[in-house]
Amino acid sequence: MRLWDIHPKHLCRKHLLAEHRELHGLWNILTKHKGKGGYSKHPETLRWVGKQKALYLRHEALVEEFSQRGYQHHTPLEKKLATGSGSQNGFINTISEQKVILKNKPCECLLHV
């Protein structure tokens, strides 16, 4: 499970769609399952606890990038569940480290940095 902290415009199609899918899974853990089961203790999950508003805003940024690329989006999040902090300042990898990770992947991420 991974959510990136770089702007979605820098993600290739594969990573953009994968992050969107994983964000929905994380959203369900935090809002429906209240941090119980499965990935509830995963470091990526733990860094979003109490930051559902920030997670909601990340989702909206992904959706905006979908629109920019001409993709359709049919899975909105329930805004009333977007509580807590509206910013994410806890990182598993710094943004610089995330860029290195992406640059080392065989994809088109970060081509326009």
ZAMARGU-4260 file (C-alpha; in steps of 0.2 Angstrom, whole numbers, plus 5000, padded with zeros to 4 digits):
<rodrens>
0) 5000/5000/5000 | 5007/5017/4995 | 5000/5035/4993 | 5012/5047/4985 | 5015/5064/4991
5) 5020/5072/4975 | 5008/5081/4963 | 4997/5068/4954 | 5002/5076/4937 | 5020/5068/4939
10) 5012/5051/4941 | 5011/5039/4926 | 4994/5031/4922 | 4999/5015/4931 | 5004/5024/4947
15) 4989/5037/4946 | 4976/5023/4945 | 4985/5012/4958 | 4985/5026/4971 | 4967/5030/4968
20) 4962/5012/4971 | 4973/5011/4987 | 4966/5028/4993 | 4949/5020/4992 | 4954/5005/5002
25) 4963/5016/5015 | 4947/5028/5016 | 4937/5012/5020 | 4949/5007/5034 | 4948/5024/5042
30) 4930/5028/5040 | 4920/5012/5039 | 4931/5000/5049 | 4938/5013/5061 | 4955/5006/5060
35) 4952/4988/5063 | 4957/4973/5053 | 4968/4970/5038 | 4980/4985/5035 | 4975/4995/5050
40) 4992/4994/5057 | 5001/4997/5041 | 5013/5012/5042 | 5004/5020/5027 | 4987/5018/5036
45) 4994/5025/5052 | 5001/5041/5045 | 4983/5045/5039 | 4974/5042/5056 | 4965/5058/5061
50) 4969/5066/5044 | 4954/5060/5034 | 4951/5078/5027 | 4969/5078/5020 | 4965/5061/5012
55) 4949/5068/5005 | 4959/5082/4998 | 4972/5070/4990 | 4958/5061/4982 | 4951/5077/4975
60) 4968/5081/4968 | 4969/5063/4960 | 4951/5066/4952 | 4957/5083/4945 | 4971/5074/4937
65) 4959/5061/4930 | 4949/5075/4922 | 4965/5083/4915 | 4969/5067/4906 | 4952/5064/4900
70) 4948/5049/4912 | 4931/5047/4920 | 4928/5046/4938 | 4913/5037/4946 | 4919/5034/4964
75) 4917/5050/4975 | 4921/5050/4993 | 4908/5055/5006 | 4914/5073/5011 | 4905/5073/5028
80) 4918/5059/5033 | 4932/5071/5029 | 4937/5075/5047 | 4953/5079/5056 | 4968/5088/5049
85) 4968/5095/5031 | 4986/5093/5029 | 4998/5078/5029 | 5015/5082/5036 | 5020/5064/5041
90) 5030/5054/5028 | 5037/5037/5027 | 5048/5043/5013 | 5052/5061/5010 | 5046/5069/4994
95) 5064/5069/4988 | 5065/5050/4992 | 5049/5047/4983 | 5055/5055/4968 | 5070/5044/4968
100) 5059/5028/4970 | 5048/5033/4956 | 5063/5038/4944 | 5070/5020/4947 | 5054/5012/4942
105) 5052/5007/4924 | 5038/5019/4920 | 5034/5037/4914 | 5033/5045/4931 | 5042/5061/4934
110) 5045/5064/4915 | 5039/5082/4917 | 5047/5087/4933
</rodrens>
